[in-house]
Amino acid sequence: MSMTNIIDFEKYITKQSITEIRVEEIRDKDLNYKPYWYIYCVLKNGKRIEISQSKTKPQCYKQLVIYK
């Protein structure tokens, strides 16, 4: 599994706020329970936008930037 689509975030940020980005581990019985990760974001209106699926566990981190 690889990147399934490319998201134009500017298009969504100007019209709808992204309220969260989620990474879910999926273990599919049809794939002998081998895990893959489903990555998507949720807009303010509740719509989910798929970002990608990955066979390797994504590295997630939080970065805080303060502009003065």
N, C-alpha and C positions, 0 to 999 in steps of 0.2 A: 504494500500500500504506500502511496506517495501523496504528495500535495494534490488535492482533488480540484481545487479552484483557487483563484487569486481574488482576494477581497480588496475593493477600493474603500479603505477605511474613511478617507476624506468625505466620500459621498454619504456615508452613514453618520459620521460625526456631525456634519453640518445640519442634517435633518433629524436625526435621532441620537440620543446619548447611548453609548455602550455602557450598560450597568455592571456587567461582569464578563469575565472570560473563564471558561471551564475546561478542565481536562478530566476525562472519565476513562477509567480502565475498563475495557470490555473483554470478557472471556466467553467466546462463542462456542456453544456445544458442537456446532457443525465444523469448527476448526480445531477440534480436540482440545478445547479450553485454552489454547495458546492466546496470551493477552495481546491486545492492541489498544492504542489510546486514541480516543475521539476528542478533538479539540474544536470548540465552538465558542461564539460570543452571544450574549443576550442583549438585545436592545431595550430601551426604556418601554417600548410598546409590547414587550414580551416575545417578539420575533427572535428565533434562533437562526444564526448564520454559521454554517459549517466552515471551519477554516482548513482543517486537514485531518487525516488519519495517519497514525504512525505505528510501525512495528517496534520501534525502540521508545523507551520511556523518555518523555520530554523532560528537560531540565528547566525548572521554573524558579524564578527569583523575583523579588520585589525591589524596585529601585526608587528611591525618593529623591526628587530634585527640587530644590528651592531656588527660585529666581528672585533676584533683588533688583 
